[in-house]
Amino acid sequence: MTKNKSKKSFLKTYAPILLFVFFSAAAAGLWYFAPKAFATTTSTNNIAVSASVIADCSITAASLTFASYDPTTGLPLNSTATTTITCTQGSNPTIIFGVGNNSANIPTTTPASHWAMNDSTVAYLGYNMYEDSARTTLWPITGGTPLSLPLCTSSNAPCYNEPGTSDPTTIYGQIPASQNEPVANYGDSVVMTVSF
């Protein structure tokens, strides 16, 4: 009886201590084997960035449409067309016009840089395209010297090659007076070329 009492008394006294020690050891073991937090380190380097802005120009189509031409008035007939040229800054654009579709068959009776052909008979109506409203300076044509357009700088903007903008270019057309050609519709097509 005494032994059983002693045993019960021992367990009653020391059981809480033993449980505490057991769970403490278990917790310590879990902590030891848990993933450890390490100090953060960094590494840096540079990214090399490069780009090129290219020389480029674009030109819009234009339509030079004349009203009805009456050769009996003795007066020339004027009209205008507008094309738009857009270039990157630093481009060195030049412009030149083609000779049109009928340059091989032009008559010599009327001085003109271009000729529109009759759509029903073989007849030609001469016309000119000028740089200025006074119609004194012809646009250069194939075989001649291309016209240099103004280079864009911060002091003369807006101009042909200002980034993000464009420059309208007026073509001043004129049909010389008194061309004795038959009644019909006449037409031509001229290529505009911008080099840069």
C-alpha positions in Angstrom: 0.0 0.0 0.0 2.7 2.4 0.8 4.5 1.8 -2.5 1.4 2.5 -4.5 0.8 5.6 -2.5 4.4 6.7 -3.1 4.0 6.1 -6.7 0.8 8.1 -7.0 2.3 10.8 -4.9 5.4 11.0 -7.2 3.3 11.1 -10.3 1.0 13.8 -8.9 4.0 15.9 -7.9 6.2 15.5 -10.9 3.8 14.8 -13.8 3.2 18.5 -14.6 7.0 19.1 -14.5 7.7 16.1 -16.8 4.9 17.2 -19.2 6.3 20.8 -19.3 9.9 19.5 -20.0 8.5 17.1 -22.8 6.6 19.8 -24.6 9.3 22.4 -24.2 11.8 19.9 -25.8 9.4 19.2 -28.6 8.9 22.9 -29.3 12.6 23.5 -29.3 13.0 20.7 -31.8 10.4 22.2 -34.1 12.0 25.6 -33.9 15.4 24.1 -34.7 14.2 22.3 -37.8 11.9 25.2 -39.0 13.1 27.2 -42.1 15.4 30.0 -40.9 15.0 33.6 -42.1 18.1 34.9 -43.7 19.2 38.5 -44.3 18.1 39.9 -47.8 20.9 40.7 -50.2 20.6 42.5 -53.6 22.5 42.6 -56.9 22.4 45.4 -59.5 23.5 45.9 -63.1 22.8 48.3 -66.0 20.4 47.8 -69.0 21.9 49.3 -72.1 19.2 51.1 -74.2 19.7 52.2 -77.8 17.5 53.5 -80.6 17.8 55.3 -83.9 15.6 57.9 -85.5 15.6 57.4 -89.2 15.2 60.0 -91.9 11.8 59.6 -93.4 9.2 61.7 -95.4 5.7 61.1 -96.6 3.7 63.0 -99.1 -0.1 63.0 -99.6 -1.8 62.8 -103.0 -3.1 66.0 -104.5 -5.8 66.9 -107.1 -5.4 69.8 -109.5 -8.9 70.4 -110.8 -9.6 73.2 -113.2 -12.9 74.8 -114.0 -14.3 74.8 -117.5 -11.7 76.2 -119.9 -12.8 78.6 -122.6 -10.1 79.3 -125.2 -12.1 82.2 -126.8 -11.6 84.5 -123.8 -7.9 85.0 -124.4 -7.3 84.5 -120.7 -5.5 81.7 -118.8 -7.3 79.5 -116.3 -5.9 79.2 -112.8 -6.4 76.6 -110.1 -4.6 75.2 -107.0 -3.9 71.9 -105.4 -2.5 71.1 -101.9 -0.2 68.3 -100.9 1.1 67.7 -97.4 4.7 66.7 -96.7 5.8 65.3 -93.4 9.4 64.5 -92.5 11.4 63.5 -89.4 13.6 66.3 -88.0 17.0 66.4 -89.6 15.8 65.0 -92.9 17.0 66.9 -95.9 14.0 66.6 -98.3 13.9 67.6 -101.9 10.9 67.5 -104.2 10.6 67.0 -108.0 7.6 66.5 -110.3 7.4 64.0 -113.1 6.6 64.9 -116.7 3.2 63.4 -116.7 1.7 60.7 -118.9 1.8 62.6 -122.2 5.3 64.1 -122.4 6.1 62.0 -125.5 3.3 63.5 -127.6 3.3 67.2 -126.6 2.8 69.7 -129.3 5.1 72.7 -129.7 2.4 75.3 -130.4 1.8 76.2 -126.8 4.6 76.5 -124.2 3.7 74.3 -121.2 5.5 72.0 -118.8 2.7 69.4 -118.9 0.0 68.2 -121.1 -3.4 66.7 -120.4 -4.8 64.3 -123.0 -8.2 64.4 -124.5 -10.1 61.3 -123.5 -11.9 60.8 -126.8 -9.5 62.1 -129.5 -5.8 62.5 -129.7 -5.5 66.1 -128.6 -3.6 67.7 -125.8 -4.2 70.7 -123.5 -1.1 72.3 -122.1 -0.9 73.4 -118.4 1.8 74.5 -116.0 2.5 74.0 -112.3 4.1 76.8 -110.3 5.7 77.1 -106.9 4.3 80.6 -106.3 0.9 82.3 -106.5 2.2 84.8 -109.0 2.9 81.8 -111.3 6.4 82.8 -112.3 8.5 79.8 -111.0 7.7 76.4 -112.3 8.1 73.4 -110.1 11.1 71.4 -111.1 10.4 68.4 -113.3 12.3 65.2 -114.1 15.6 66.0 -115.7 15.9 69.2 -113.8 17.3 70.0 -110.3 15.1 69.0 -107.4 13.9 71.7 -105.1 15.3 71.6 -101.6 12.7 72.0 -98.9 13.6 74.0 -95.8 15.3 72.1 -93.0 13.5 72.3 -89.7 15.1 74.0 -86.8 13.6 75.3 -83.5 13.7 78.9 -84.9 11.8 78.4 -88.2 9.0 75.9 -87.1 6.6 75.0 -88.4 8.3 73.5 -91.4 8.4 70.4 -93.5 10.3 68.2 -91.1 9.0 69.3 -87.7 8.3 66.2 -85.7 4.6 65.5 -85.3 3.5 68.1 -87.7 3.3 68.5 -91.5 3.6 71.3 -94.0 1.0 71.9 -96.7 2.5 72.7 -100.0 0.5 74.5 -102.6 0.7 73.8 -106.3 -0.4 76.7 -108.4 -1.8 75.4 -111.7 -2.5 77.4 -114.9 -3.8 76.5 -118.4 -2.3 79.0 -120.8 -4.8 81.1 -122.8 -6.1 80.6 -126.3 -5.4 76.9 -126.8 -7.5 75.8 -129.8 -8.4 72.3 -128.7 -11.6 70.3 -129.3 -14.4 70.1 -126.8 -13.8 67.1 -124.5 -12.5 66.2 -121.1 -8.8 66.2 -120.6 -6.7 64.4 -117.9 -3.1 63.7 -116.8 -1.3 62.1 -113.9 2.0 63.5 -112.5 4.2 61.8 -110.0 5.6 63.9 -107.1 8.8 62.5 -105.6 10.2 63.6 -102.2 13.8 62.4 -101.6 15.4 62.6 -98.2 
